[in-house]
Structures are given as C-alpha cells and as structure tokens.
Amino acid sequence: MENKVNITGKTLIKLGFRSGKWFPEAIDYINTNQLDREAMHSYLEQFKSPPIVDLLAQPAPFAVNIKAENELEETNVNSVVASMHTLMKTPTMVNGALMPDACPTGPNGTIPVGGVAVAKNAIHPGMHSADICCSVMLTDFGTTDPKKVLDAAHQNTHFGPGGRDRNAQYRFPDELLKDFEGNYMLNNEKMIQAARSHLGTQGDGNHFLFIGKSRKTGNTMMITHHGSRGAGANLYTQGMKIAERFRKELSPETLKQNAWIPFNTEEGQIYWEALQIIRKWTKTNHEVIHNATLKALQAKAQDRYWNEHNFVFRDEELFYHAKGATPLDVKFMPDITGPRLIPLNMSEPVLIVNGETTKTNLGFAPHGAGRNVSRTQHRRSKEGRTNEEVFQEETQGLDIRFFSNEIDVTELPSAYKNAETVRNQMDEYGLGAVIDEVLPYGCIMAGDWQKNAPWKRRKRKK
C-alpha cells in the first residue's frame, strides 16, 4: 500500500507562495484528495500572488508651478517639492504637478495640499484623503441684498461636528438612497445614517459660506465650500484598509499613505463607483443649502455652477488625484455648467476662472491660497493680542460670523498665503484666467467650536 504524502505550509512556501489565509484550506484540500504533483500545481495556480512591484528608481516627472518669494515660503516650497519627489517613486505614478498654493500635510512622501498625482490603473485613497470631494458651489441671487442672503443662509446652514437633529434634517433623496444601498461599501447603517444627518451641514476647518458681489454684474453671489462629511470619511477609512491589503501583497516598500487599490479588480471597480456616489451626495449637500436659502428669500437662482478640488478624476487608464487642485479641463467634470471657482480667504475675492490644459498644469489650477505655516505656528504668531483684536483688524468692513460664536484666528486672512502672490503665479505658470471676481461682503465659518466643548468645560471645572 502506497504511503500518504502530506504537504505543509512549508511546502507551499518552498514552491514560492506567500503565506496567506488560504493556506489551511488549500493544504487540507490537497492532502484529502492526495493530489499528485501535476494536479497540485494546477490547483494552486489560482492562489499565485502577483509579483512584488518595486519602488521606481527615479521619481516620475512632476511640474513645479510654485516659487518662493521670501524665506518663509522657501521652507514651505522645499518641503512640498521633497514630499512630491518621494511620492512620485510610488510604482503606479506617471506624472504630477504642484500648484502655487501647495503646502505640506504630513510626513515626507505625503501628497501636499495643492498637489496632483497621476497614477496608471490605480486609485490611492490617501491621495484624496478623508474629505472626499471637497468642493465649491456658486448661486447667483441677482439683485438681492447681500445681508439678507447672509442672514437667510445663516438660518439654513449648519457648521460644527456631527449632523442635524432628526427634526431639522433635510429630506434624503430616494434616488440617492438607492445608490447607497446598491454599493456594498456604502450600504451599511453607519454610512447611511451619516449621509442622512449630515445633509445640509458644512463641517468645520476651512469650510465656509461666502456672500459677495460679482465685479462684472454687481449681482449677489453665494458660495459654499465643504466636502462629503461623515459619509466620505467612512468610505475613505474602508478604502485605506483595502489599499493596505494590496500594498502588503503588491508593494510592501510603498509608504502606507500611498497604498493603492488596483482599478482592474472587483474592489477597484466598486470603490470607483462609491466615489461617484459620494460625489453625487456632496453636490446634493451644496444644493439643499442653496435651495433652502433661495426659498427663504422667495428668490430665483440666476445661475449656478460648482467644481470639486479634492477628488480623483479619470481619463481612461489614468487617475488624476487632485489634493486641493481645481480642474480646468472639461473632461474631468461630466456635469460642467460654468467656469471654476477659486476662493482665497474671507477678505479676498473668490476668483471665477477658465483655462486650458498644458503639459505643466495637467488640466488643473490652484484651489485657494494655501498656508505657509501650521495652525499652531499661526496662533503663536498672534500671542500678546486677544482674538477679538486680531479679528477686528483683519475683518474690518466685512460681516464675518462664526457659527459657534467663537473666533478661530487660524481661519483669519493672515493664516493664509498672500493672495496676490498666488494670483501672480497663476498668471506666470498658466494656471487659469480670471474672468470675474466675487467681491467679499461677508461669510460664515464654524469657528473654534472646541473652545467650549463639554469635555473642555468639565476639565476646567476640575
């Protein structure tokens, strides 16, 4: 009688397989069925891992559409260029660009704000970050008094953490709910609850509701700036976990923040579809705030358009990861209805631009003014003066409101790069032509909502 030969995990590793969760099942199947050598190799074919992809020896090319005009900017520019240099060694990269508003967002190799990274057949969740589809929308209110628009908007928007109370929620569109339910990455209670309660909310940080007048027509314009809130953040978390699994298998040397999901996989296809649904939700989120403000004033929109500046844009096999970069090329926006919007800071005009794609801009423009220093560094620069003093100096003549009723000095104009510098470099590098400006009247932001947060009040009492 022939002796049974049992294989082990060591056998599979010697055959060139990387250890995985499938090992026990495969070993049991081979041993139970006593597969001969040829049959065993045929069976194991399904478990073959793709070859490990090494980092690029030299970074893929990237255009630098930014220059330093003082010592502070020099530190910032050197940092973002160094970070892009490391990032562009990621095996999927084929091209990239830096915008004039570029600033670092993490350790070396992390895509900067104001960065564009082009990958072949790959989606990098870390390159669109948690604030998926951060975007801006403009509605033209005609000759309506800007103060009335700001007052009405204040009553109909929501800033700060969390979502709306059940009795203050906007109706969640049936079609959008079906989209969520039809994608397994979005079809869970946590995701759908966030999508419902966060509809009509703008979050915090640099998100805003801006009111101003068109330099060209004199009409009152309302512009909102926010991303996909909790729904987008939840999808990002899932995407990073999936990408990390692929990173370990495909390219362990790749930095964790630059892990990718291959587009030509089931996960890649479903993640891409989920991104488009989150885009649709975010556009709807802008619309409900704008429409509620119009309804409160019994006004009619004269015009409306929008654009993302934090998203992944596809052109056949190429995926353009824009981390704070405004798309100029119409191929990136299937629902394009007007020019693009580039806000600078609360005391500066919002730029309305058009532009052509070039080899160095890759079809993108800046998304705003960016920062030269961190929020912490900016706060330190204001030591010795009260928040109220800084606020009065920097917002004189404007109707600036913080939803939390607490001033956030890190969102005042001095926290951002010089707007004139950004505009000059837009001209110098061919990053869009300004066709109109929305001159500031006032705006609403979240403000320092954490200042009087319950946990901080409890801490002070102790």
C-alpha positions in Angstrom: 0.0 0.0 0.0 1.4 3.4 -1.0 2.2 5.7 1.9 0.2 9.0 2.0 2.3 12.1 1.5 1.0 15.2 3.3 2.1 18.7 2.4 2.5 21.5 4.9 2.7 25.3 4.8 6.5 25.0 4.4 5.9 23.0 1.2 3.8 25.9 -0.2 6.4 28.5 0.8 9.2 26.4 -0.9 7.0 26.4 -4.0 7.2 30.2 -4.0 3.8 31.1 -2.4 3.4 33.9 0.2 1.7 32.8 3.4 -2.0 33.8 3.4 -5.4 33.0 4.9 -6.0 30.5 2.1 -3.1 28.2 3.3 -5.1 25.9 5.7 -8.0 25.3 3.2 -5.6 24.6 0.3 -3.4 22.2 2.4 -6.5 20.3 3.6 -7.8 20.0 0.0 -4.5 18.8 -1.4 -3.9 16.2 1.4 -7.5 15.0 1.4 -7.6 14.4 -2.3 -4.0 13.2 -2.5 -3.3 15.4 -5.5 -0.2 14.3 -7.5 2.4 16.9 -8.4 0.8 18.0 -11.7 -2.7 18.2 -10.2 -1.4 20.1 -7.1 0.3 22.7 -9.3 -2.8 23.1 -11.4 -4.9 23.6 -8.3 -2.5 26.1 -6.7 -2.5 28.2 -9.9 -5.5 30.1 -8.5 -3.5 31.2 -5.5 -0.5 32.6 -7.3 0.4 36.1 -6.0 1.2 38.8 -8.4 4.9 39.7 -8.4 6.0 42.4 -5.9 6.4 45.8 -7.5 9.5 47.7 -6.5 9.6 51.5 -6.0 10.6 53.5 -9.0 14.4 54.0 -9.2 13.8 57.6 -10.2 10.6 59.6 -9.4 8.1 60.0 -12.2 8.2 63.6 -13.6 6.2 66.4 -11.9 5.9 70.0 -12.7 6.6 72.7 -10.1 4.2 75.6 -10.6 5.3 77.4 -7.5 8.2 79.5 -6.3 9.3 81.1 -3.1 9.3 84.9 -2.7 10.6 85.1 0.8 12.4 82.9 3.4 9.2 81.5 5.0 7.9 80.5 1.5 11.3 78.9 0.7 10.9 76.5 3.6 7.4 75.6 2.5 8.3 75.1 -1.2 11.4 73.0 -0.3 9.1 70.8 1.9 6.4 70.2 -0.7 8.9 69.5 -3.5 10.8 67.0 -1.3 7.5 65.3 -0.4 6.4 65.1 -4.1 9.9 63.7 -5.0 9.3 60.8 -2.6 5.7 60.3 -3.5 6.5 60.1 -7.2 8.6 57.0 -6.6 5.4 55.1 -5.9 5.2 52.4 -8.7 1.9 53.5 -10.1 2.9 57.1 -10.7 3.3 58.5 -14.2 3.1 62.3 -13.8 2.4 65.0 -11.3 2.2 68.8 -10.5 2.4 71.3 -7.7 0.2 74.4 -7.6 1.1 77.8 -6.1 -1.0 77.2 -3.0 0.9 74.0 -2.2 1.6 73.2 1.5 2.7 70.1 3.4 0.1 67.9 5.0 2.0 65.0 6.6 5.4 63.2 6.7 7.7 63.2 3.7 6.0 61.4 0.8 2.5 62.5 1.6 0.7 64.3 -1.2 0.7 68.1 -0.4 -2.3 70.2 -0.5 -2.0 71.8 -3.9 -0.7 68.6 -5.4 -1.8 66.5 -8.4 -0.6 62.9 -8.7 -1.4 60.8 -11.8 -1.5 57.0 -11.4 -2.0 54.3 -14.0 -4.9 52.0 -13.3 -4.8 52.7 -9.6 -6.8 54.6 -7.0 -4.9 55.9 -4.0 -7.3 56.7 -1.2 -4.6 58.5 0.8 -4.2 61.0 -2.1 -7.9 62.1 -1.9 -7.9 61.9 1.9 -10.9 61.7 4.2 -12.5 64.9 2.9 -13.6 63.3 -0.4 -15.0 65.7 -3.0 -14.3 68.9 -1.1 -15.8 71.3 -3.4 -17.4 74.8 -4.0 -20.7 75.8 -5.4 -21.9 79.3 -6.6 -25.5 80.5 -6.9 -26.3 83.9 -8.4 -29.0 85.6 -6.3 -29.4 88.5 -8.7 -30.1 91.9 -7.1 -31.0 90.5 -3.7 -29.4 92.4 -0.8 -26.3 90.5 0.3 -27.1 91.0 4.0 -30.5 89.3 3.5 -28.8 86.4 1.7 -26.3 86.0 4.5 -29.0 86.2 7.2 -31.1 83.6 5.4 -28.1 81.3 4.8 -27.2 81.5 8.4 -30.6 80.1 9.3 -30.4 77.3 6.8 -26.8 76.0 7.0 -25.1 74.1 9.8 -21.4 74.1 10.9 -19.5 72.1 13.5 -19.2 68.4 14.4 -21.9 65.8 13.9 -25.1 66.2 11.9 -28.6 67.7 12.2 -31.2 66.7 14.8 -33.8 64.5 13.3 -36.4 67.3 13.3 -34.1 69.6 11.5 -32.9 67.2 8.8 -33.3 67.8 5.1 -35.1 65.1 3.1 -32.7 62.4 1.8 -33.5 61.9 -1.9 -34.8 58.4 -2.8 -32.6 58.1 -5.8 -29.5 58.8 -3.7 -30.6 56.3 -1.1 -30.9 53.6 -3.8 -27.4 54.5 -4.9 -26.0 53.9 -1.4 -28.0 50.7 -1.0 -26.7 49.4 -4.3 -23.0 49.7 -3.4 -21.7 47.3 -0.7 -19.1 49.8 0.5 -21.9 52.4 1.2 -24.8 50.1 2.2 -24.4 49.9 6.0 -26.3 51.6 8.8 -23.4 53.8 9.9 -22.8 55.2 6.4 -26.5 55.8 5.5 -27.2 57.4 8.9 -24.2 59.8 8.4 -25.5 60.6 4.9 -28.9 61.4 6.2 -28.0 63.5 9.3 -25.0 65.4 7.6 -27.1 66.5 4.6 -27.2 70.3 4.8 -24.1 70.6 7.0 -20.7 72.0 6.3 -18.4 70.7 9.0 -15.5 72.8 10.3 -11.9 73.8 9.5 -11.6 76.0 6.3 -15.2 75.3 5.1 -17.3 78.4 4.6 -20.4 80.1 3.3 -19.3 83.2 1.5 -21.5 86.1 0.2 -20.3 88.7 -2.2 -21.0 90.7 -5.3 -19.8 90.0 -8.9 -17.4 92.6 -10.1 -18.7 92.2 -13.6 -22.5 92.3 -13.0 -23.0 93.6 -9.4 -25.2 90.6 -8.6 -25.1 88.9 -5.2 -23.4 85.6 -5.2 -23.4 82.8 -2.5 -20.6 80.3 -2.5 -20.4 77.3 -0.2 -17.3 75.2 0.5 -17.3 71.7 2.1 -16.8 68.1 1.4 -18.6 64.8 1.9 -18.7 64.9 5.7 -19.2 61.6 7.5 -20.1 59.5 4.5 -16.9 60.4 2.7 -14.8 59.9 5.8 -16.3 56.4 6.3 -15.6 55.5 2.7 -12.0 56.8 3.0 -11.4 54.5 6.0 -12.7 51.5 4.1 -10.6 52.5 1.1 -7.4 52.8 3.1 -7.9 49.3 4.7 -8.4 47.7 1.2 -5.4 49.6 -0.2 -3.3 48.4 2.7 -4.1 44.8 2.0 -3.0 45.3 -1.6 0.1 47.2 -0.5 1.3 44.3 1.7 0.8 41.9 -1.3 1.9 44.1 -4.2 4.5 46.6 -2.9 5.5 46.4 0.8 8.1 49.2 0.2 5.4 51.7 -0.8 4.6 54.2 2.0 1.3 53.3 3.8 -0.2 56.7 2.9 0.4 55.9 -0.8 -1.1 52.4 -0.9 -3.4 51.8 -3.8 -6.4 49.8 -5.0 -5.8 48.4 -8.5 -8.6 49.6 -10.7 -8.9 46.3 -12.6 -10.1 44.4 -9.5 -13.6 44.0 -8.1 -12.6 46.2 -5.1 -11.3 48.9 -7.5 -14.4 48.9 -9.6 -16.7 49.1 -6.6 -14.6 51.8 -4.9 -14.6 53.9 -8.0 -18.4 53.6 -8.2 -18.7 54.5 -4.5 -16.6 57.7 -5.1 -19.0 58.8 -7.8 -22.0 58.3 -5.4 -20.2 60.3 -2.7 -19.6 63.0 -5.3 -23.3 63.0 -6.1 -24.1 63.2 -2.3 -21.7 66.2 -1.9 -23.2 68.1 -4.8 -26.7 67.5 -3.3 -25.4 68.7 0.0 -24.4 72.1 -1.6 -27.8 72.2 -3.4 -30.0 71.8 -0.3 -28.3 74.7 1.4 -28.5 76.9 -1.6 -32.1 76.0 -2.4 -33.3 76.5 1.2 -31.7 80.0 1.2 -33.4 80.8 -2.1 -36.8 79.5 -0.7 -36.4 81.6 2.5 -36.0 84.7 0.4 -38.5 83.7 -2.3 -35.7 84.3 -4.8 -34.9 82.6 -8.0 -31.4 81.5 -9.0 -29.9 83.4 -11.9 -27.1 80.9 -12.4 -25.4 78.1 -10.6 -22.2 76.0 -11.1 -19.8 74.0 -9.0 -16.5 72.1 -9.0 -14.6 69.7 -6.8 -11.0 70.4 -5.9 -10.3 67.3 -3.8 -11.1 64.2 -5.8 -9.9 61.5 -8.2 -10.5 62.3 -11.8 -10.3 59.6 -14.5 -9.1 59.8 -18.1 -9.2 56.3 -19.5 -6.4 54.4 -17.7 -5.1 57.4 -15.9 -6.3 58.5 -12.5 -5.6 62.1 -11.5 -5.5 62.5 -7.7 -6.1 66.2 -7.0 -5.4 67.0 -3.4 -6.6 70.7 -3.4 -6.4 71.4 -7.1 -9.1 72.9 -9.3 -9.9 71.0 -12.5 -9.7 73.2 -15.6 -10.1 70.5 -18.2 -13.8 69.7 -19.1 -13.0 66.0 -19.4 -12.7 65.9 -15.6 -16.3 67.2 -15.0 -19.1 65.4 -16.8 -21.7 67.8 -15.4 -19.8 71.1 -16.2 -22.2 74.0 -16.4 -19.9 77.0 -15.9 -16.4 78.3 -15.0 -14.5 77.2 -12.0 -14.2 78.8 -8.5 -11.0 79.6 -6.6 -11.5 81.1 -3.1 -8.5 82.8 -1.4 -9.5 84.0 2.1 -12.5 85.7 3.7 -11.3 89.2 2.9 -10.3 88.5 -0.7 -12.5 87.9 -3.8 -13.4 84.4 -4.9 -11.9 84.1 -8.4 -14.0 82.8 -11.3 -11.7 81.2 -13.8 -11.4 79.3 -17.1 -8.3 77.8 -18.5 -6.5 75.5 -20.9 -4.7 72.2 -20.2 -0.9 72.4 -20.6 2.0 69.9 -20.1 2.8 71.6 -16.8 -0.7 72.2 -15.3 -2.1 68.8 -16.4 -5.5 70.4 -16.6 -5.6 71.9 -13.1 -5.3 75.3 -11.3 -4.9 76.1 -7.6 -7.8 75.6 -5.2 -7.2 78.6 -2.9 -4.4 80.4 -1.1 -2.9 77.6 1.0 -0.8 78.1 4.1 2.9 78.8 4.8 2.7 77.8 8.4 0.7 75.4 10.5 -2.4 76.5 12.6 -0.3 76.1 15.8 2.5 78.3 14.4 0.0 80.9 13.3 -1.6 81.0 16.8 1.8 81.6 18.3 2.4 84.5 16.0 -0.6 86.2 17.5 0.5 85.8 21.1 0.1 89.0 23.2 -3.1 90.1 21.4 -6.6 88.9 22.0 -8.6 87.0 19.4 -11.0 89.9 19.3 -8.2 92.4 18.5 -6.9 90.3 15.6 -10.4 89.7 14.3 -11.3 93.4 14.3 -8.1 94.3 12.5 -8.3 91.6 9.8 -12.1 91.7 9.0 -12.8 95.4 9.1 -15.7 96.3 6.9 -16.9 92.7 6.4 -19.7 90.8 8.0 -17.8 87.8 9.3 -19.7 85.3 11.5 -18.6 82.1 13.3 -21.4 79.6 13.8 -20.1 78.6 17.2 -19.8 82.2 18.2 -16.1 81.6 19.0 -13.4 83.3 16.8 -11.0 80.9 15.1 -7.9 83.0 14.4 -6.4 80.2 12.3 -9.0 81.0 9.6 -8.5 84.7 9.5 -6.8 86.2 6.4 -3.2 86.3 7.9 -3.3 82.5 8.3 -3.2 82.1 4.5 -0.6 82.7 1.9 -0.5 86.1 0.2 -3.4 86.2 -2.2 -1.6 88.4 -4.7 1.3 86.0 -4.8 -1.0 83.1 -5.7 -2.7 85.2 -8.4 0.7 86.3 -9.9 1.9 82.7 -10.0 -1.3 81.6 -11.6 -0.6 84.0 -14.4 3.1 83.1 -14.6 2.5 79.4 -14.9 -0.6 79.4 -17.0 -3.0 78.1 -14.3 -6.3 79.7 -15.5 -7.5 83.1 -16.5 -9.7 85.2 -14.1 -12.9 86.1 -15.9 -14.8 87.6 -12.9 -14.4 88.1 -9.2 -16.9 87.8 -6.3 -16.0 90.7 -4.1 -16.5 89.9 -0.4 -19.4 91.1 1.7 -19.2 88.5 4.5 -19.1 84.8 5.3 -19.9 82.2 7.9 -17.4 79.6 9.2 -17.6 77.0 12.0 -15.2 79.0 14.3 -13.5 77.5 17.3 -16.3 75.1 18.3 -13.9 73.1 20.5 -13.3 76.0 22.9 -16.4 75.4 24.9 -16.8 71.7 24.1 -18.4 69.7 27.0 -15.2 67.8 27.7 -13.2 71.0 28.0 -15.7 72.6 30.3 -15.5 69.5 32.6 -11.7 69.7 32.6 -11.8 73.4 33.6 -14.1 72.7 36.5 -11.7 70.2 37.8 
